[in-house]
C-alpha cells in the first residue's frame, strides 16, 4: 500500500510504485478532473500540484511521491468555483472544448503562487500547456484577472 495525501486527505492505494500518479488519481482514487492527454508530459492536461509545484502527473511514478502533498483540480477550491483562477476562467469564458482546462487552471494557479503579477512574457514562459482549441489569449487575460483578484486563494 502506498500512502498519499491528496487534497488534504490521507489515502492508501494498492498500486505498483511505478504506476503513474495520473492513473492512481483517476482509477484508484476516482478523481477524474485530472485528464490524460499525451502520456509523455508534453500537453499538460494531467497537471496537478505536488507540494505546490505544477507537475505533469502522467510521468510521475506514484512511488516517488513520498510525503509530498498532492492537489488536484478537485482540491483547488472547496466548491470548484471560488479560487481566483477559476473565477477568472469563468469571467473570460476561457474553455472552448474544456478538455485541457483543469491542467491549464492548475498551471496558472501555481504560476500566480510564485509570481503574483506576471507579465505576458512570464505567462507565456510558464504556461506551456497545450490547448488544441487555441484559447491562449483568453487564458492569458484570465491569468491577469486572477492576479488582480489576489491569485492564490
N, C-alpha and C positions, 0 to 999 in steps of 0.2 A: 504494500500500500504506500502510495505517495501522498504526503500531506501538503496541501496548498492553502494559501489564504487568498480568496477570490472575493473582491468587493467587500472586504472586511469580515468575511465568514470563513472559518476554517473548514476545509473539506478533505476527505480522504478518497483517493481514487485508486482503483485496481488497474493500473496501466503499466506497460513496459516503460522503463525510464527513457527510452529513445523515441517514444511516441511524441509527435509534435504537439505543442501546447494547444494549437488551434483545434485539433481533433479531440483532445481531452475536454476543452471548454464546450465544444458543440455536442459531442457524442456521449461523453461520460457525465458531464455536469448539466447539459441541456440548455446552455446559454448560446443561442443561435444568432445573436446580434453580430457577433464577430464572423465575418464572411470568408469563405475560401475564394480566392481569385486565381492566382497563378501557381501557387505552391513553391515558388522559388524566391520569395521575399522581394519581388520587384514591384508589384502593383499596390500594395499597402491595404488591401481590403481587410486583411486579418490583423490590423494594428490594434494592440492593447497597450496598457501601461504596465511595465514591470518596475516597481519602485519609482514610479513617476516618469519613467523614460518611455517614449513611444517606441514600441518594439513589434516587429512583424512576427507574429506567433506561429506562422507555418513552418518556420525553420528553427524554432527553439525547442529542444528536447525537454519534455516535462521534468525529467530527472535533474536537469541543470538549474531548476528554479530555486531550490533550497528554501530559505526563509523569506525570500522576496515576496512582496505584496503585489498581487495582480489586480488591475482594474480593467474591467471590460466596459463596453458601451452601456450595459445594463446597470453598472455601478457608478457611472459618471455623475448622475444626479438621482435623488430619491424618486422623482416622478418621471424621469426620462425626458423632461422638457425644460428644466429650470437652470441648468448650467448656462452661463453666458454664451458659450459657443452654440448650444442647442437653441437658445433664444434667437441668436443672430441668424442661424441657419434658417429658422422659420421666417424671420423678418425679410430675409433676402430670397426666399423661395429657392434655396440652393439646389435641392435634389431634382434631378430630372427622372432617371430610372430609379435612382436611390440605392443601387446595389453597393456602391463603394462608400457611401456616406458615413457609415459607422466608423470606418477606418480613417476617413478624412477628418471627422469630428475629433477622434482620439488624437490624431496627429496635431490638429490645431490647438487642442486643449494643452497638450504637452509643450508646444511652442510658446503659448501665452504664459505658461507657468515659469518658463525660463527667460522669456523676453516679452514683458507685458505691453510694450508699444512697438511692435515690429514694423519695419518699413516694407514696401513692396518687395524689395530685393531680399530682405530677411525671410519673408513668406515664401518667395519663390525658391530660396535655397533650402528651407526647412521642410516644406510640404512637397514631397516627391511622390506622393500617392498618385495613381493614375485614375482619371475619370474618363471613361470612354464616351460619355455624353458631352464632354468639353465644357463643364460649368466652372472652369478655373477663375474667370472674372468674378462670378458670384461668390465663389469660395473666398477669394481674396477680400472682397468687400465685406463678407460676413466676419472674417477674422478681424478686420479693422473695427467693425461694430462691436464684436465681442470684447476687444481690447478696451473700447470706450465704456463698456458695461462692467469692467473690472476683471474680465477674462478668466480668472482662476478660482471661481467659487468653490 
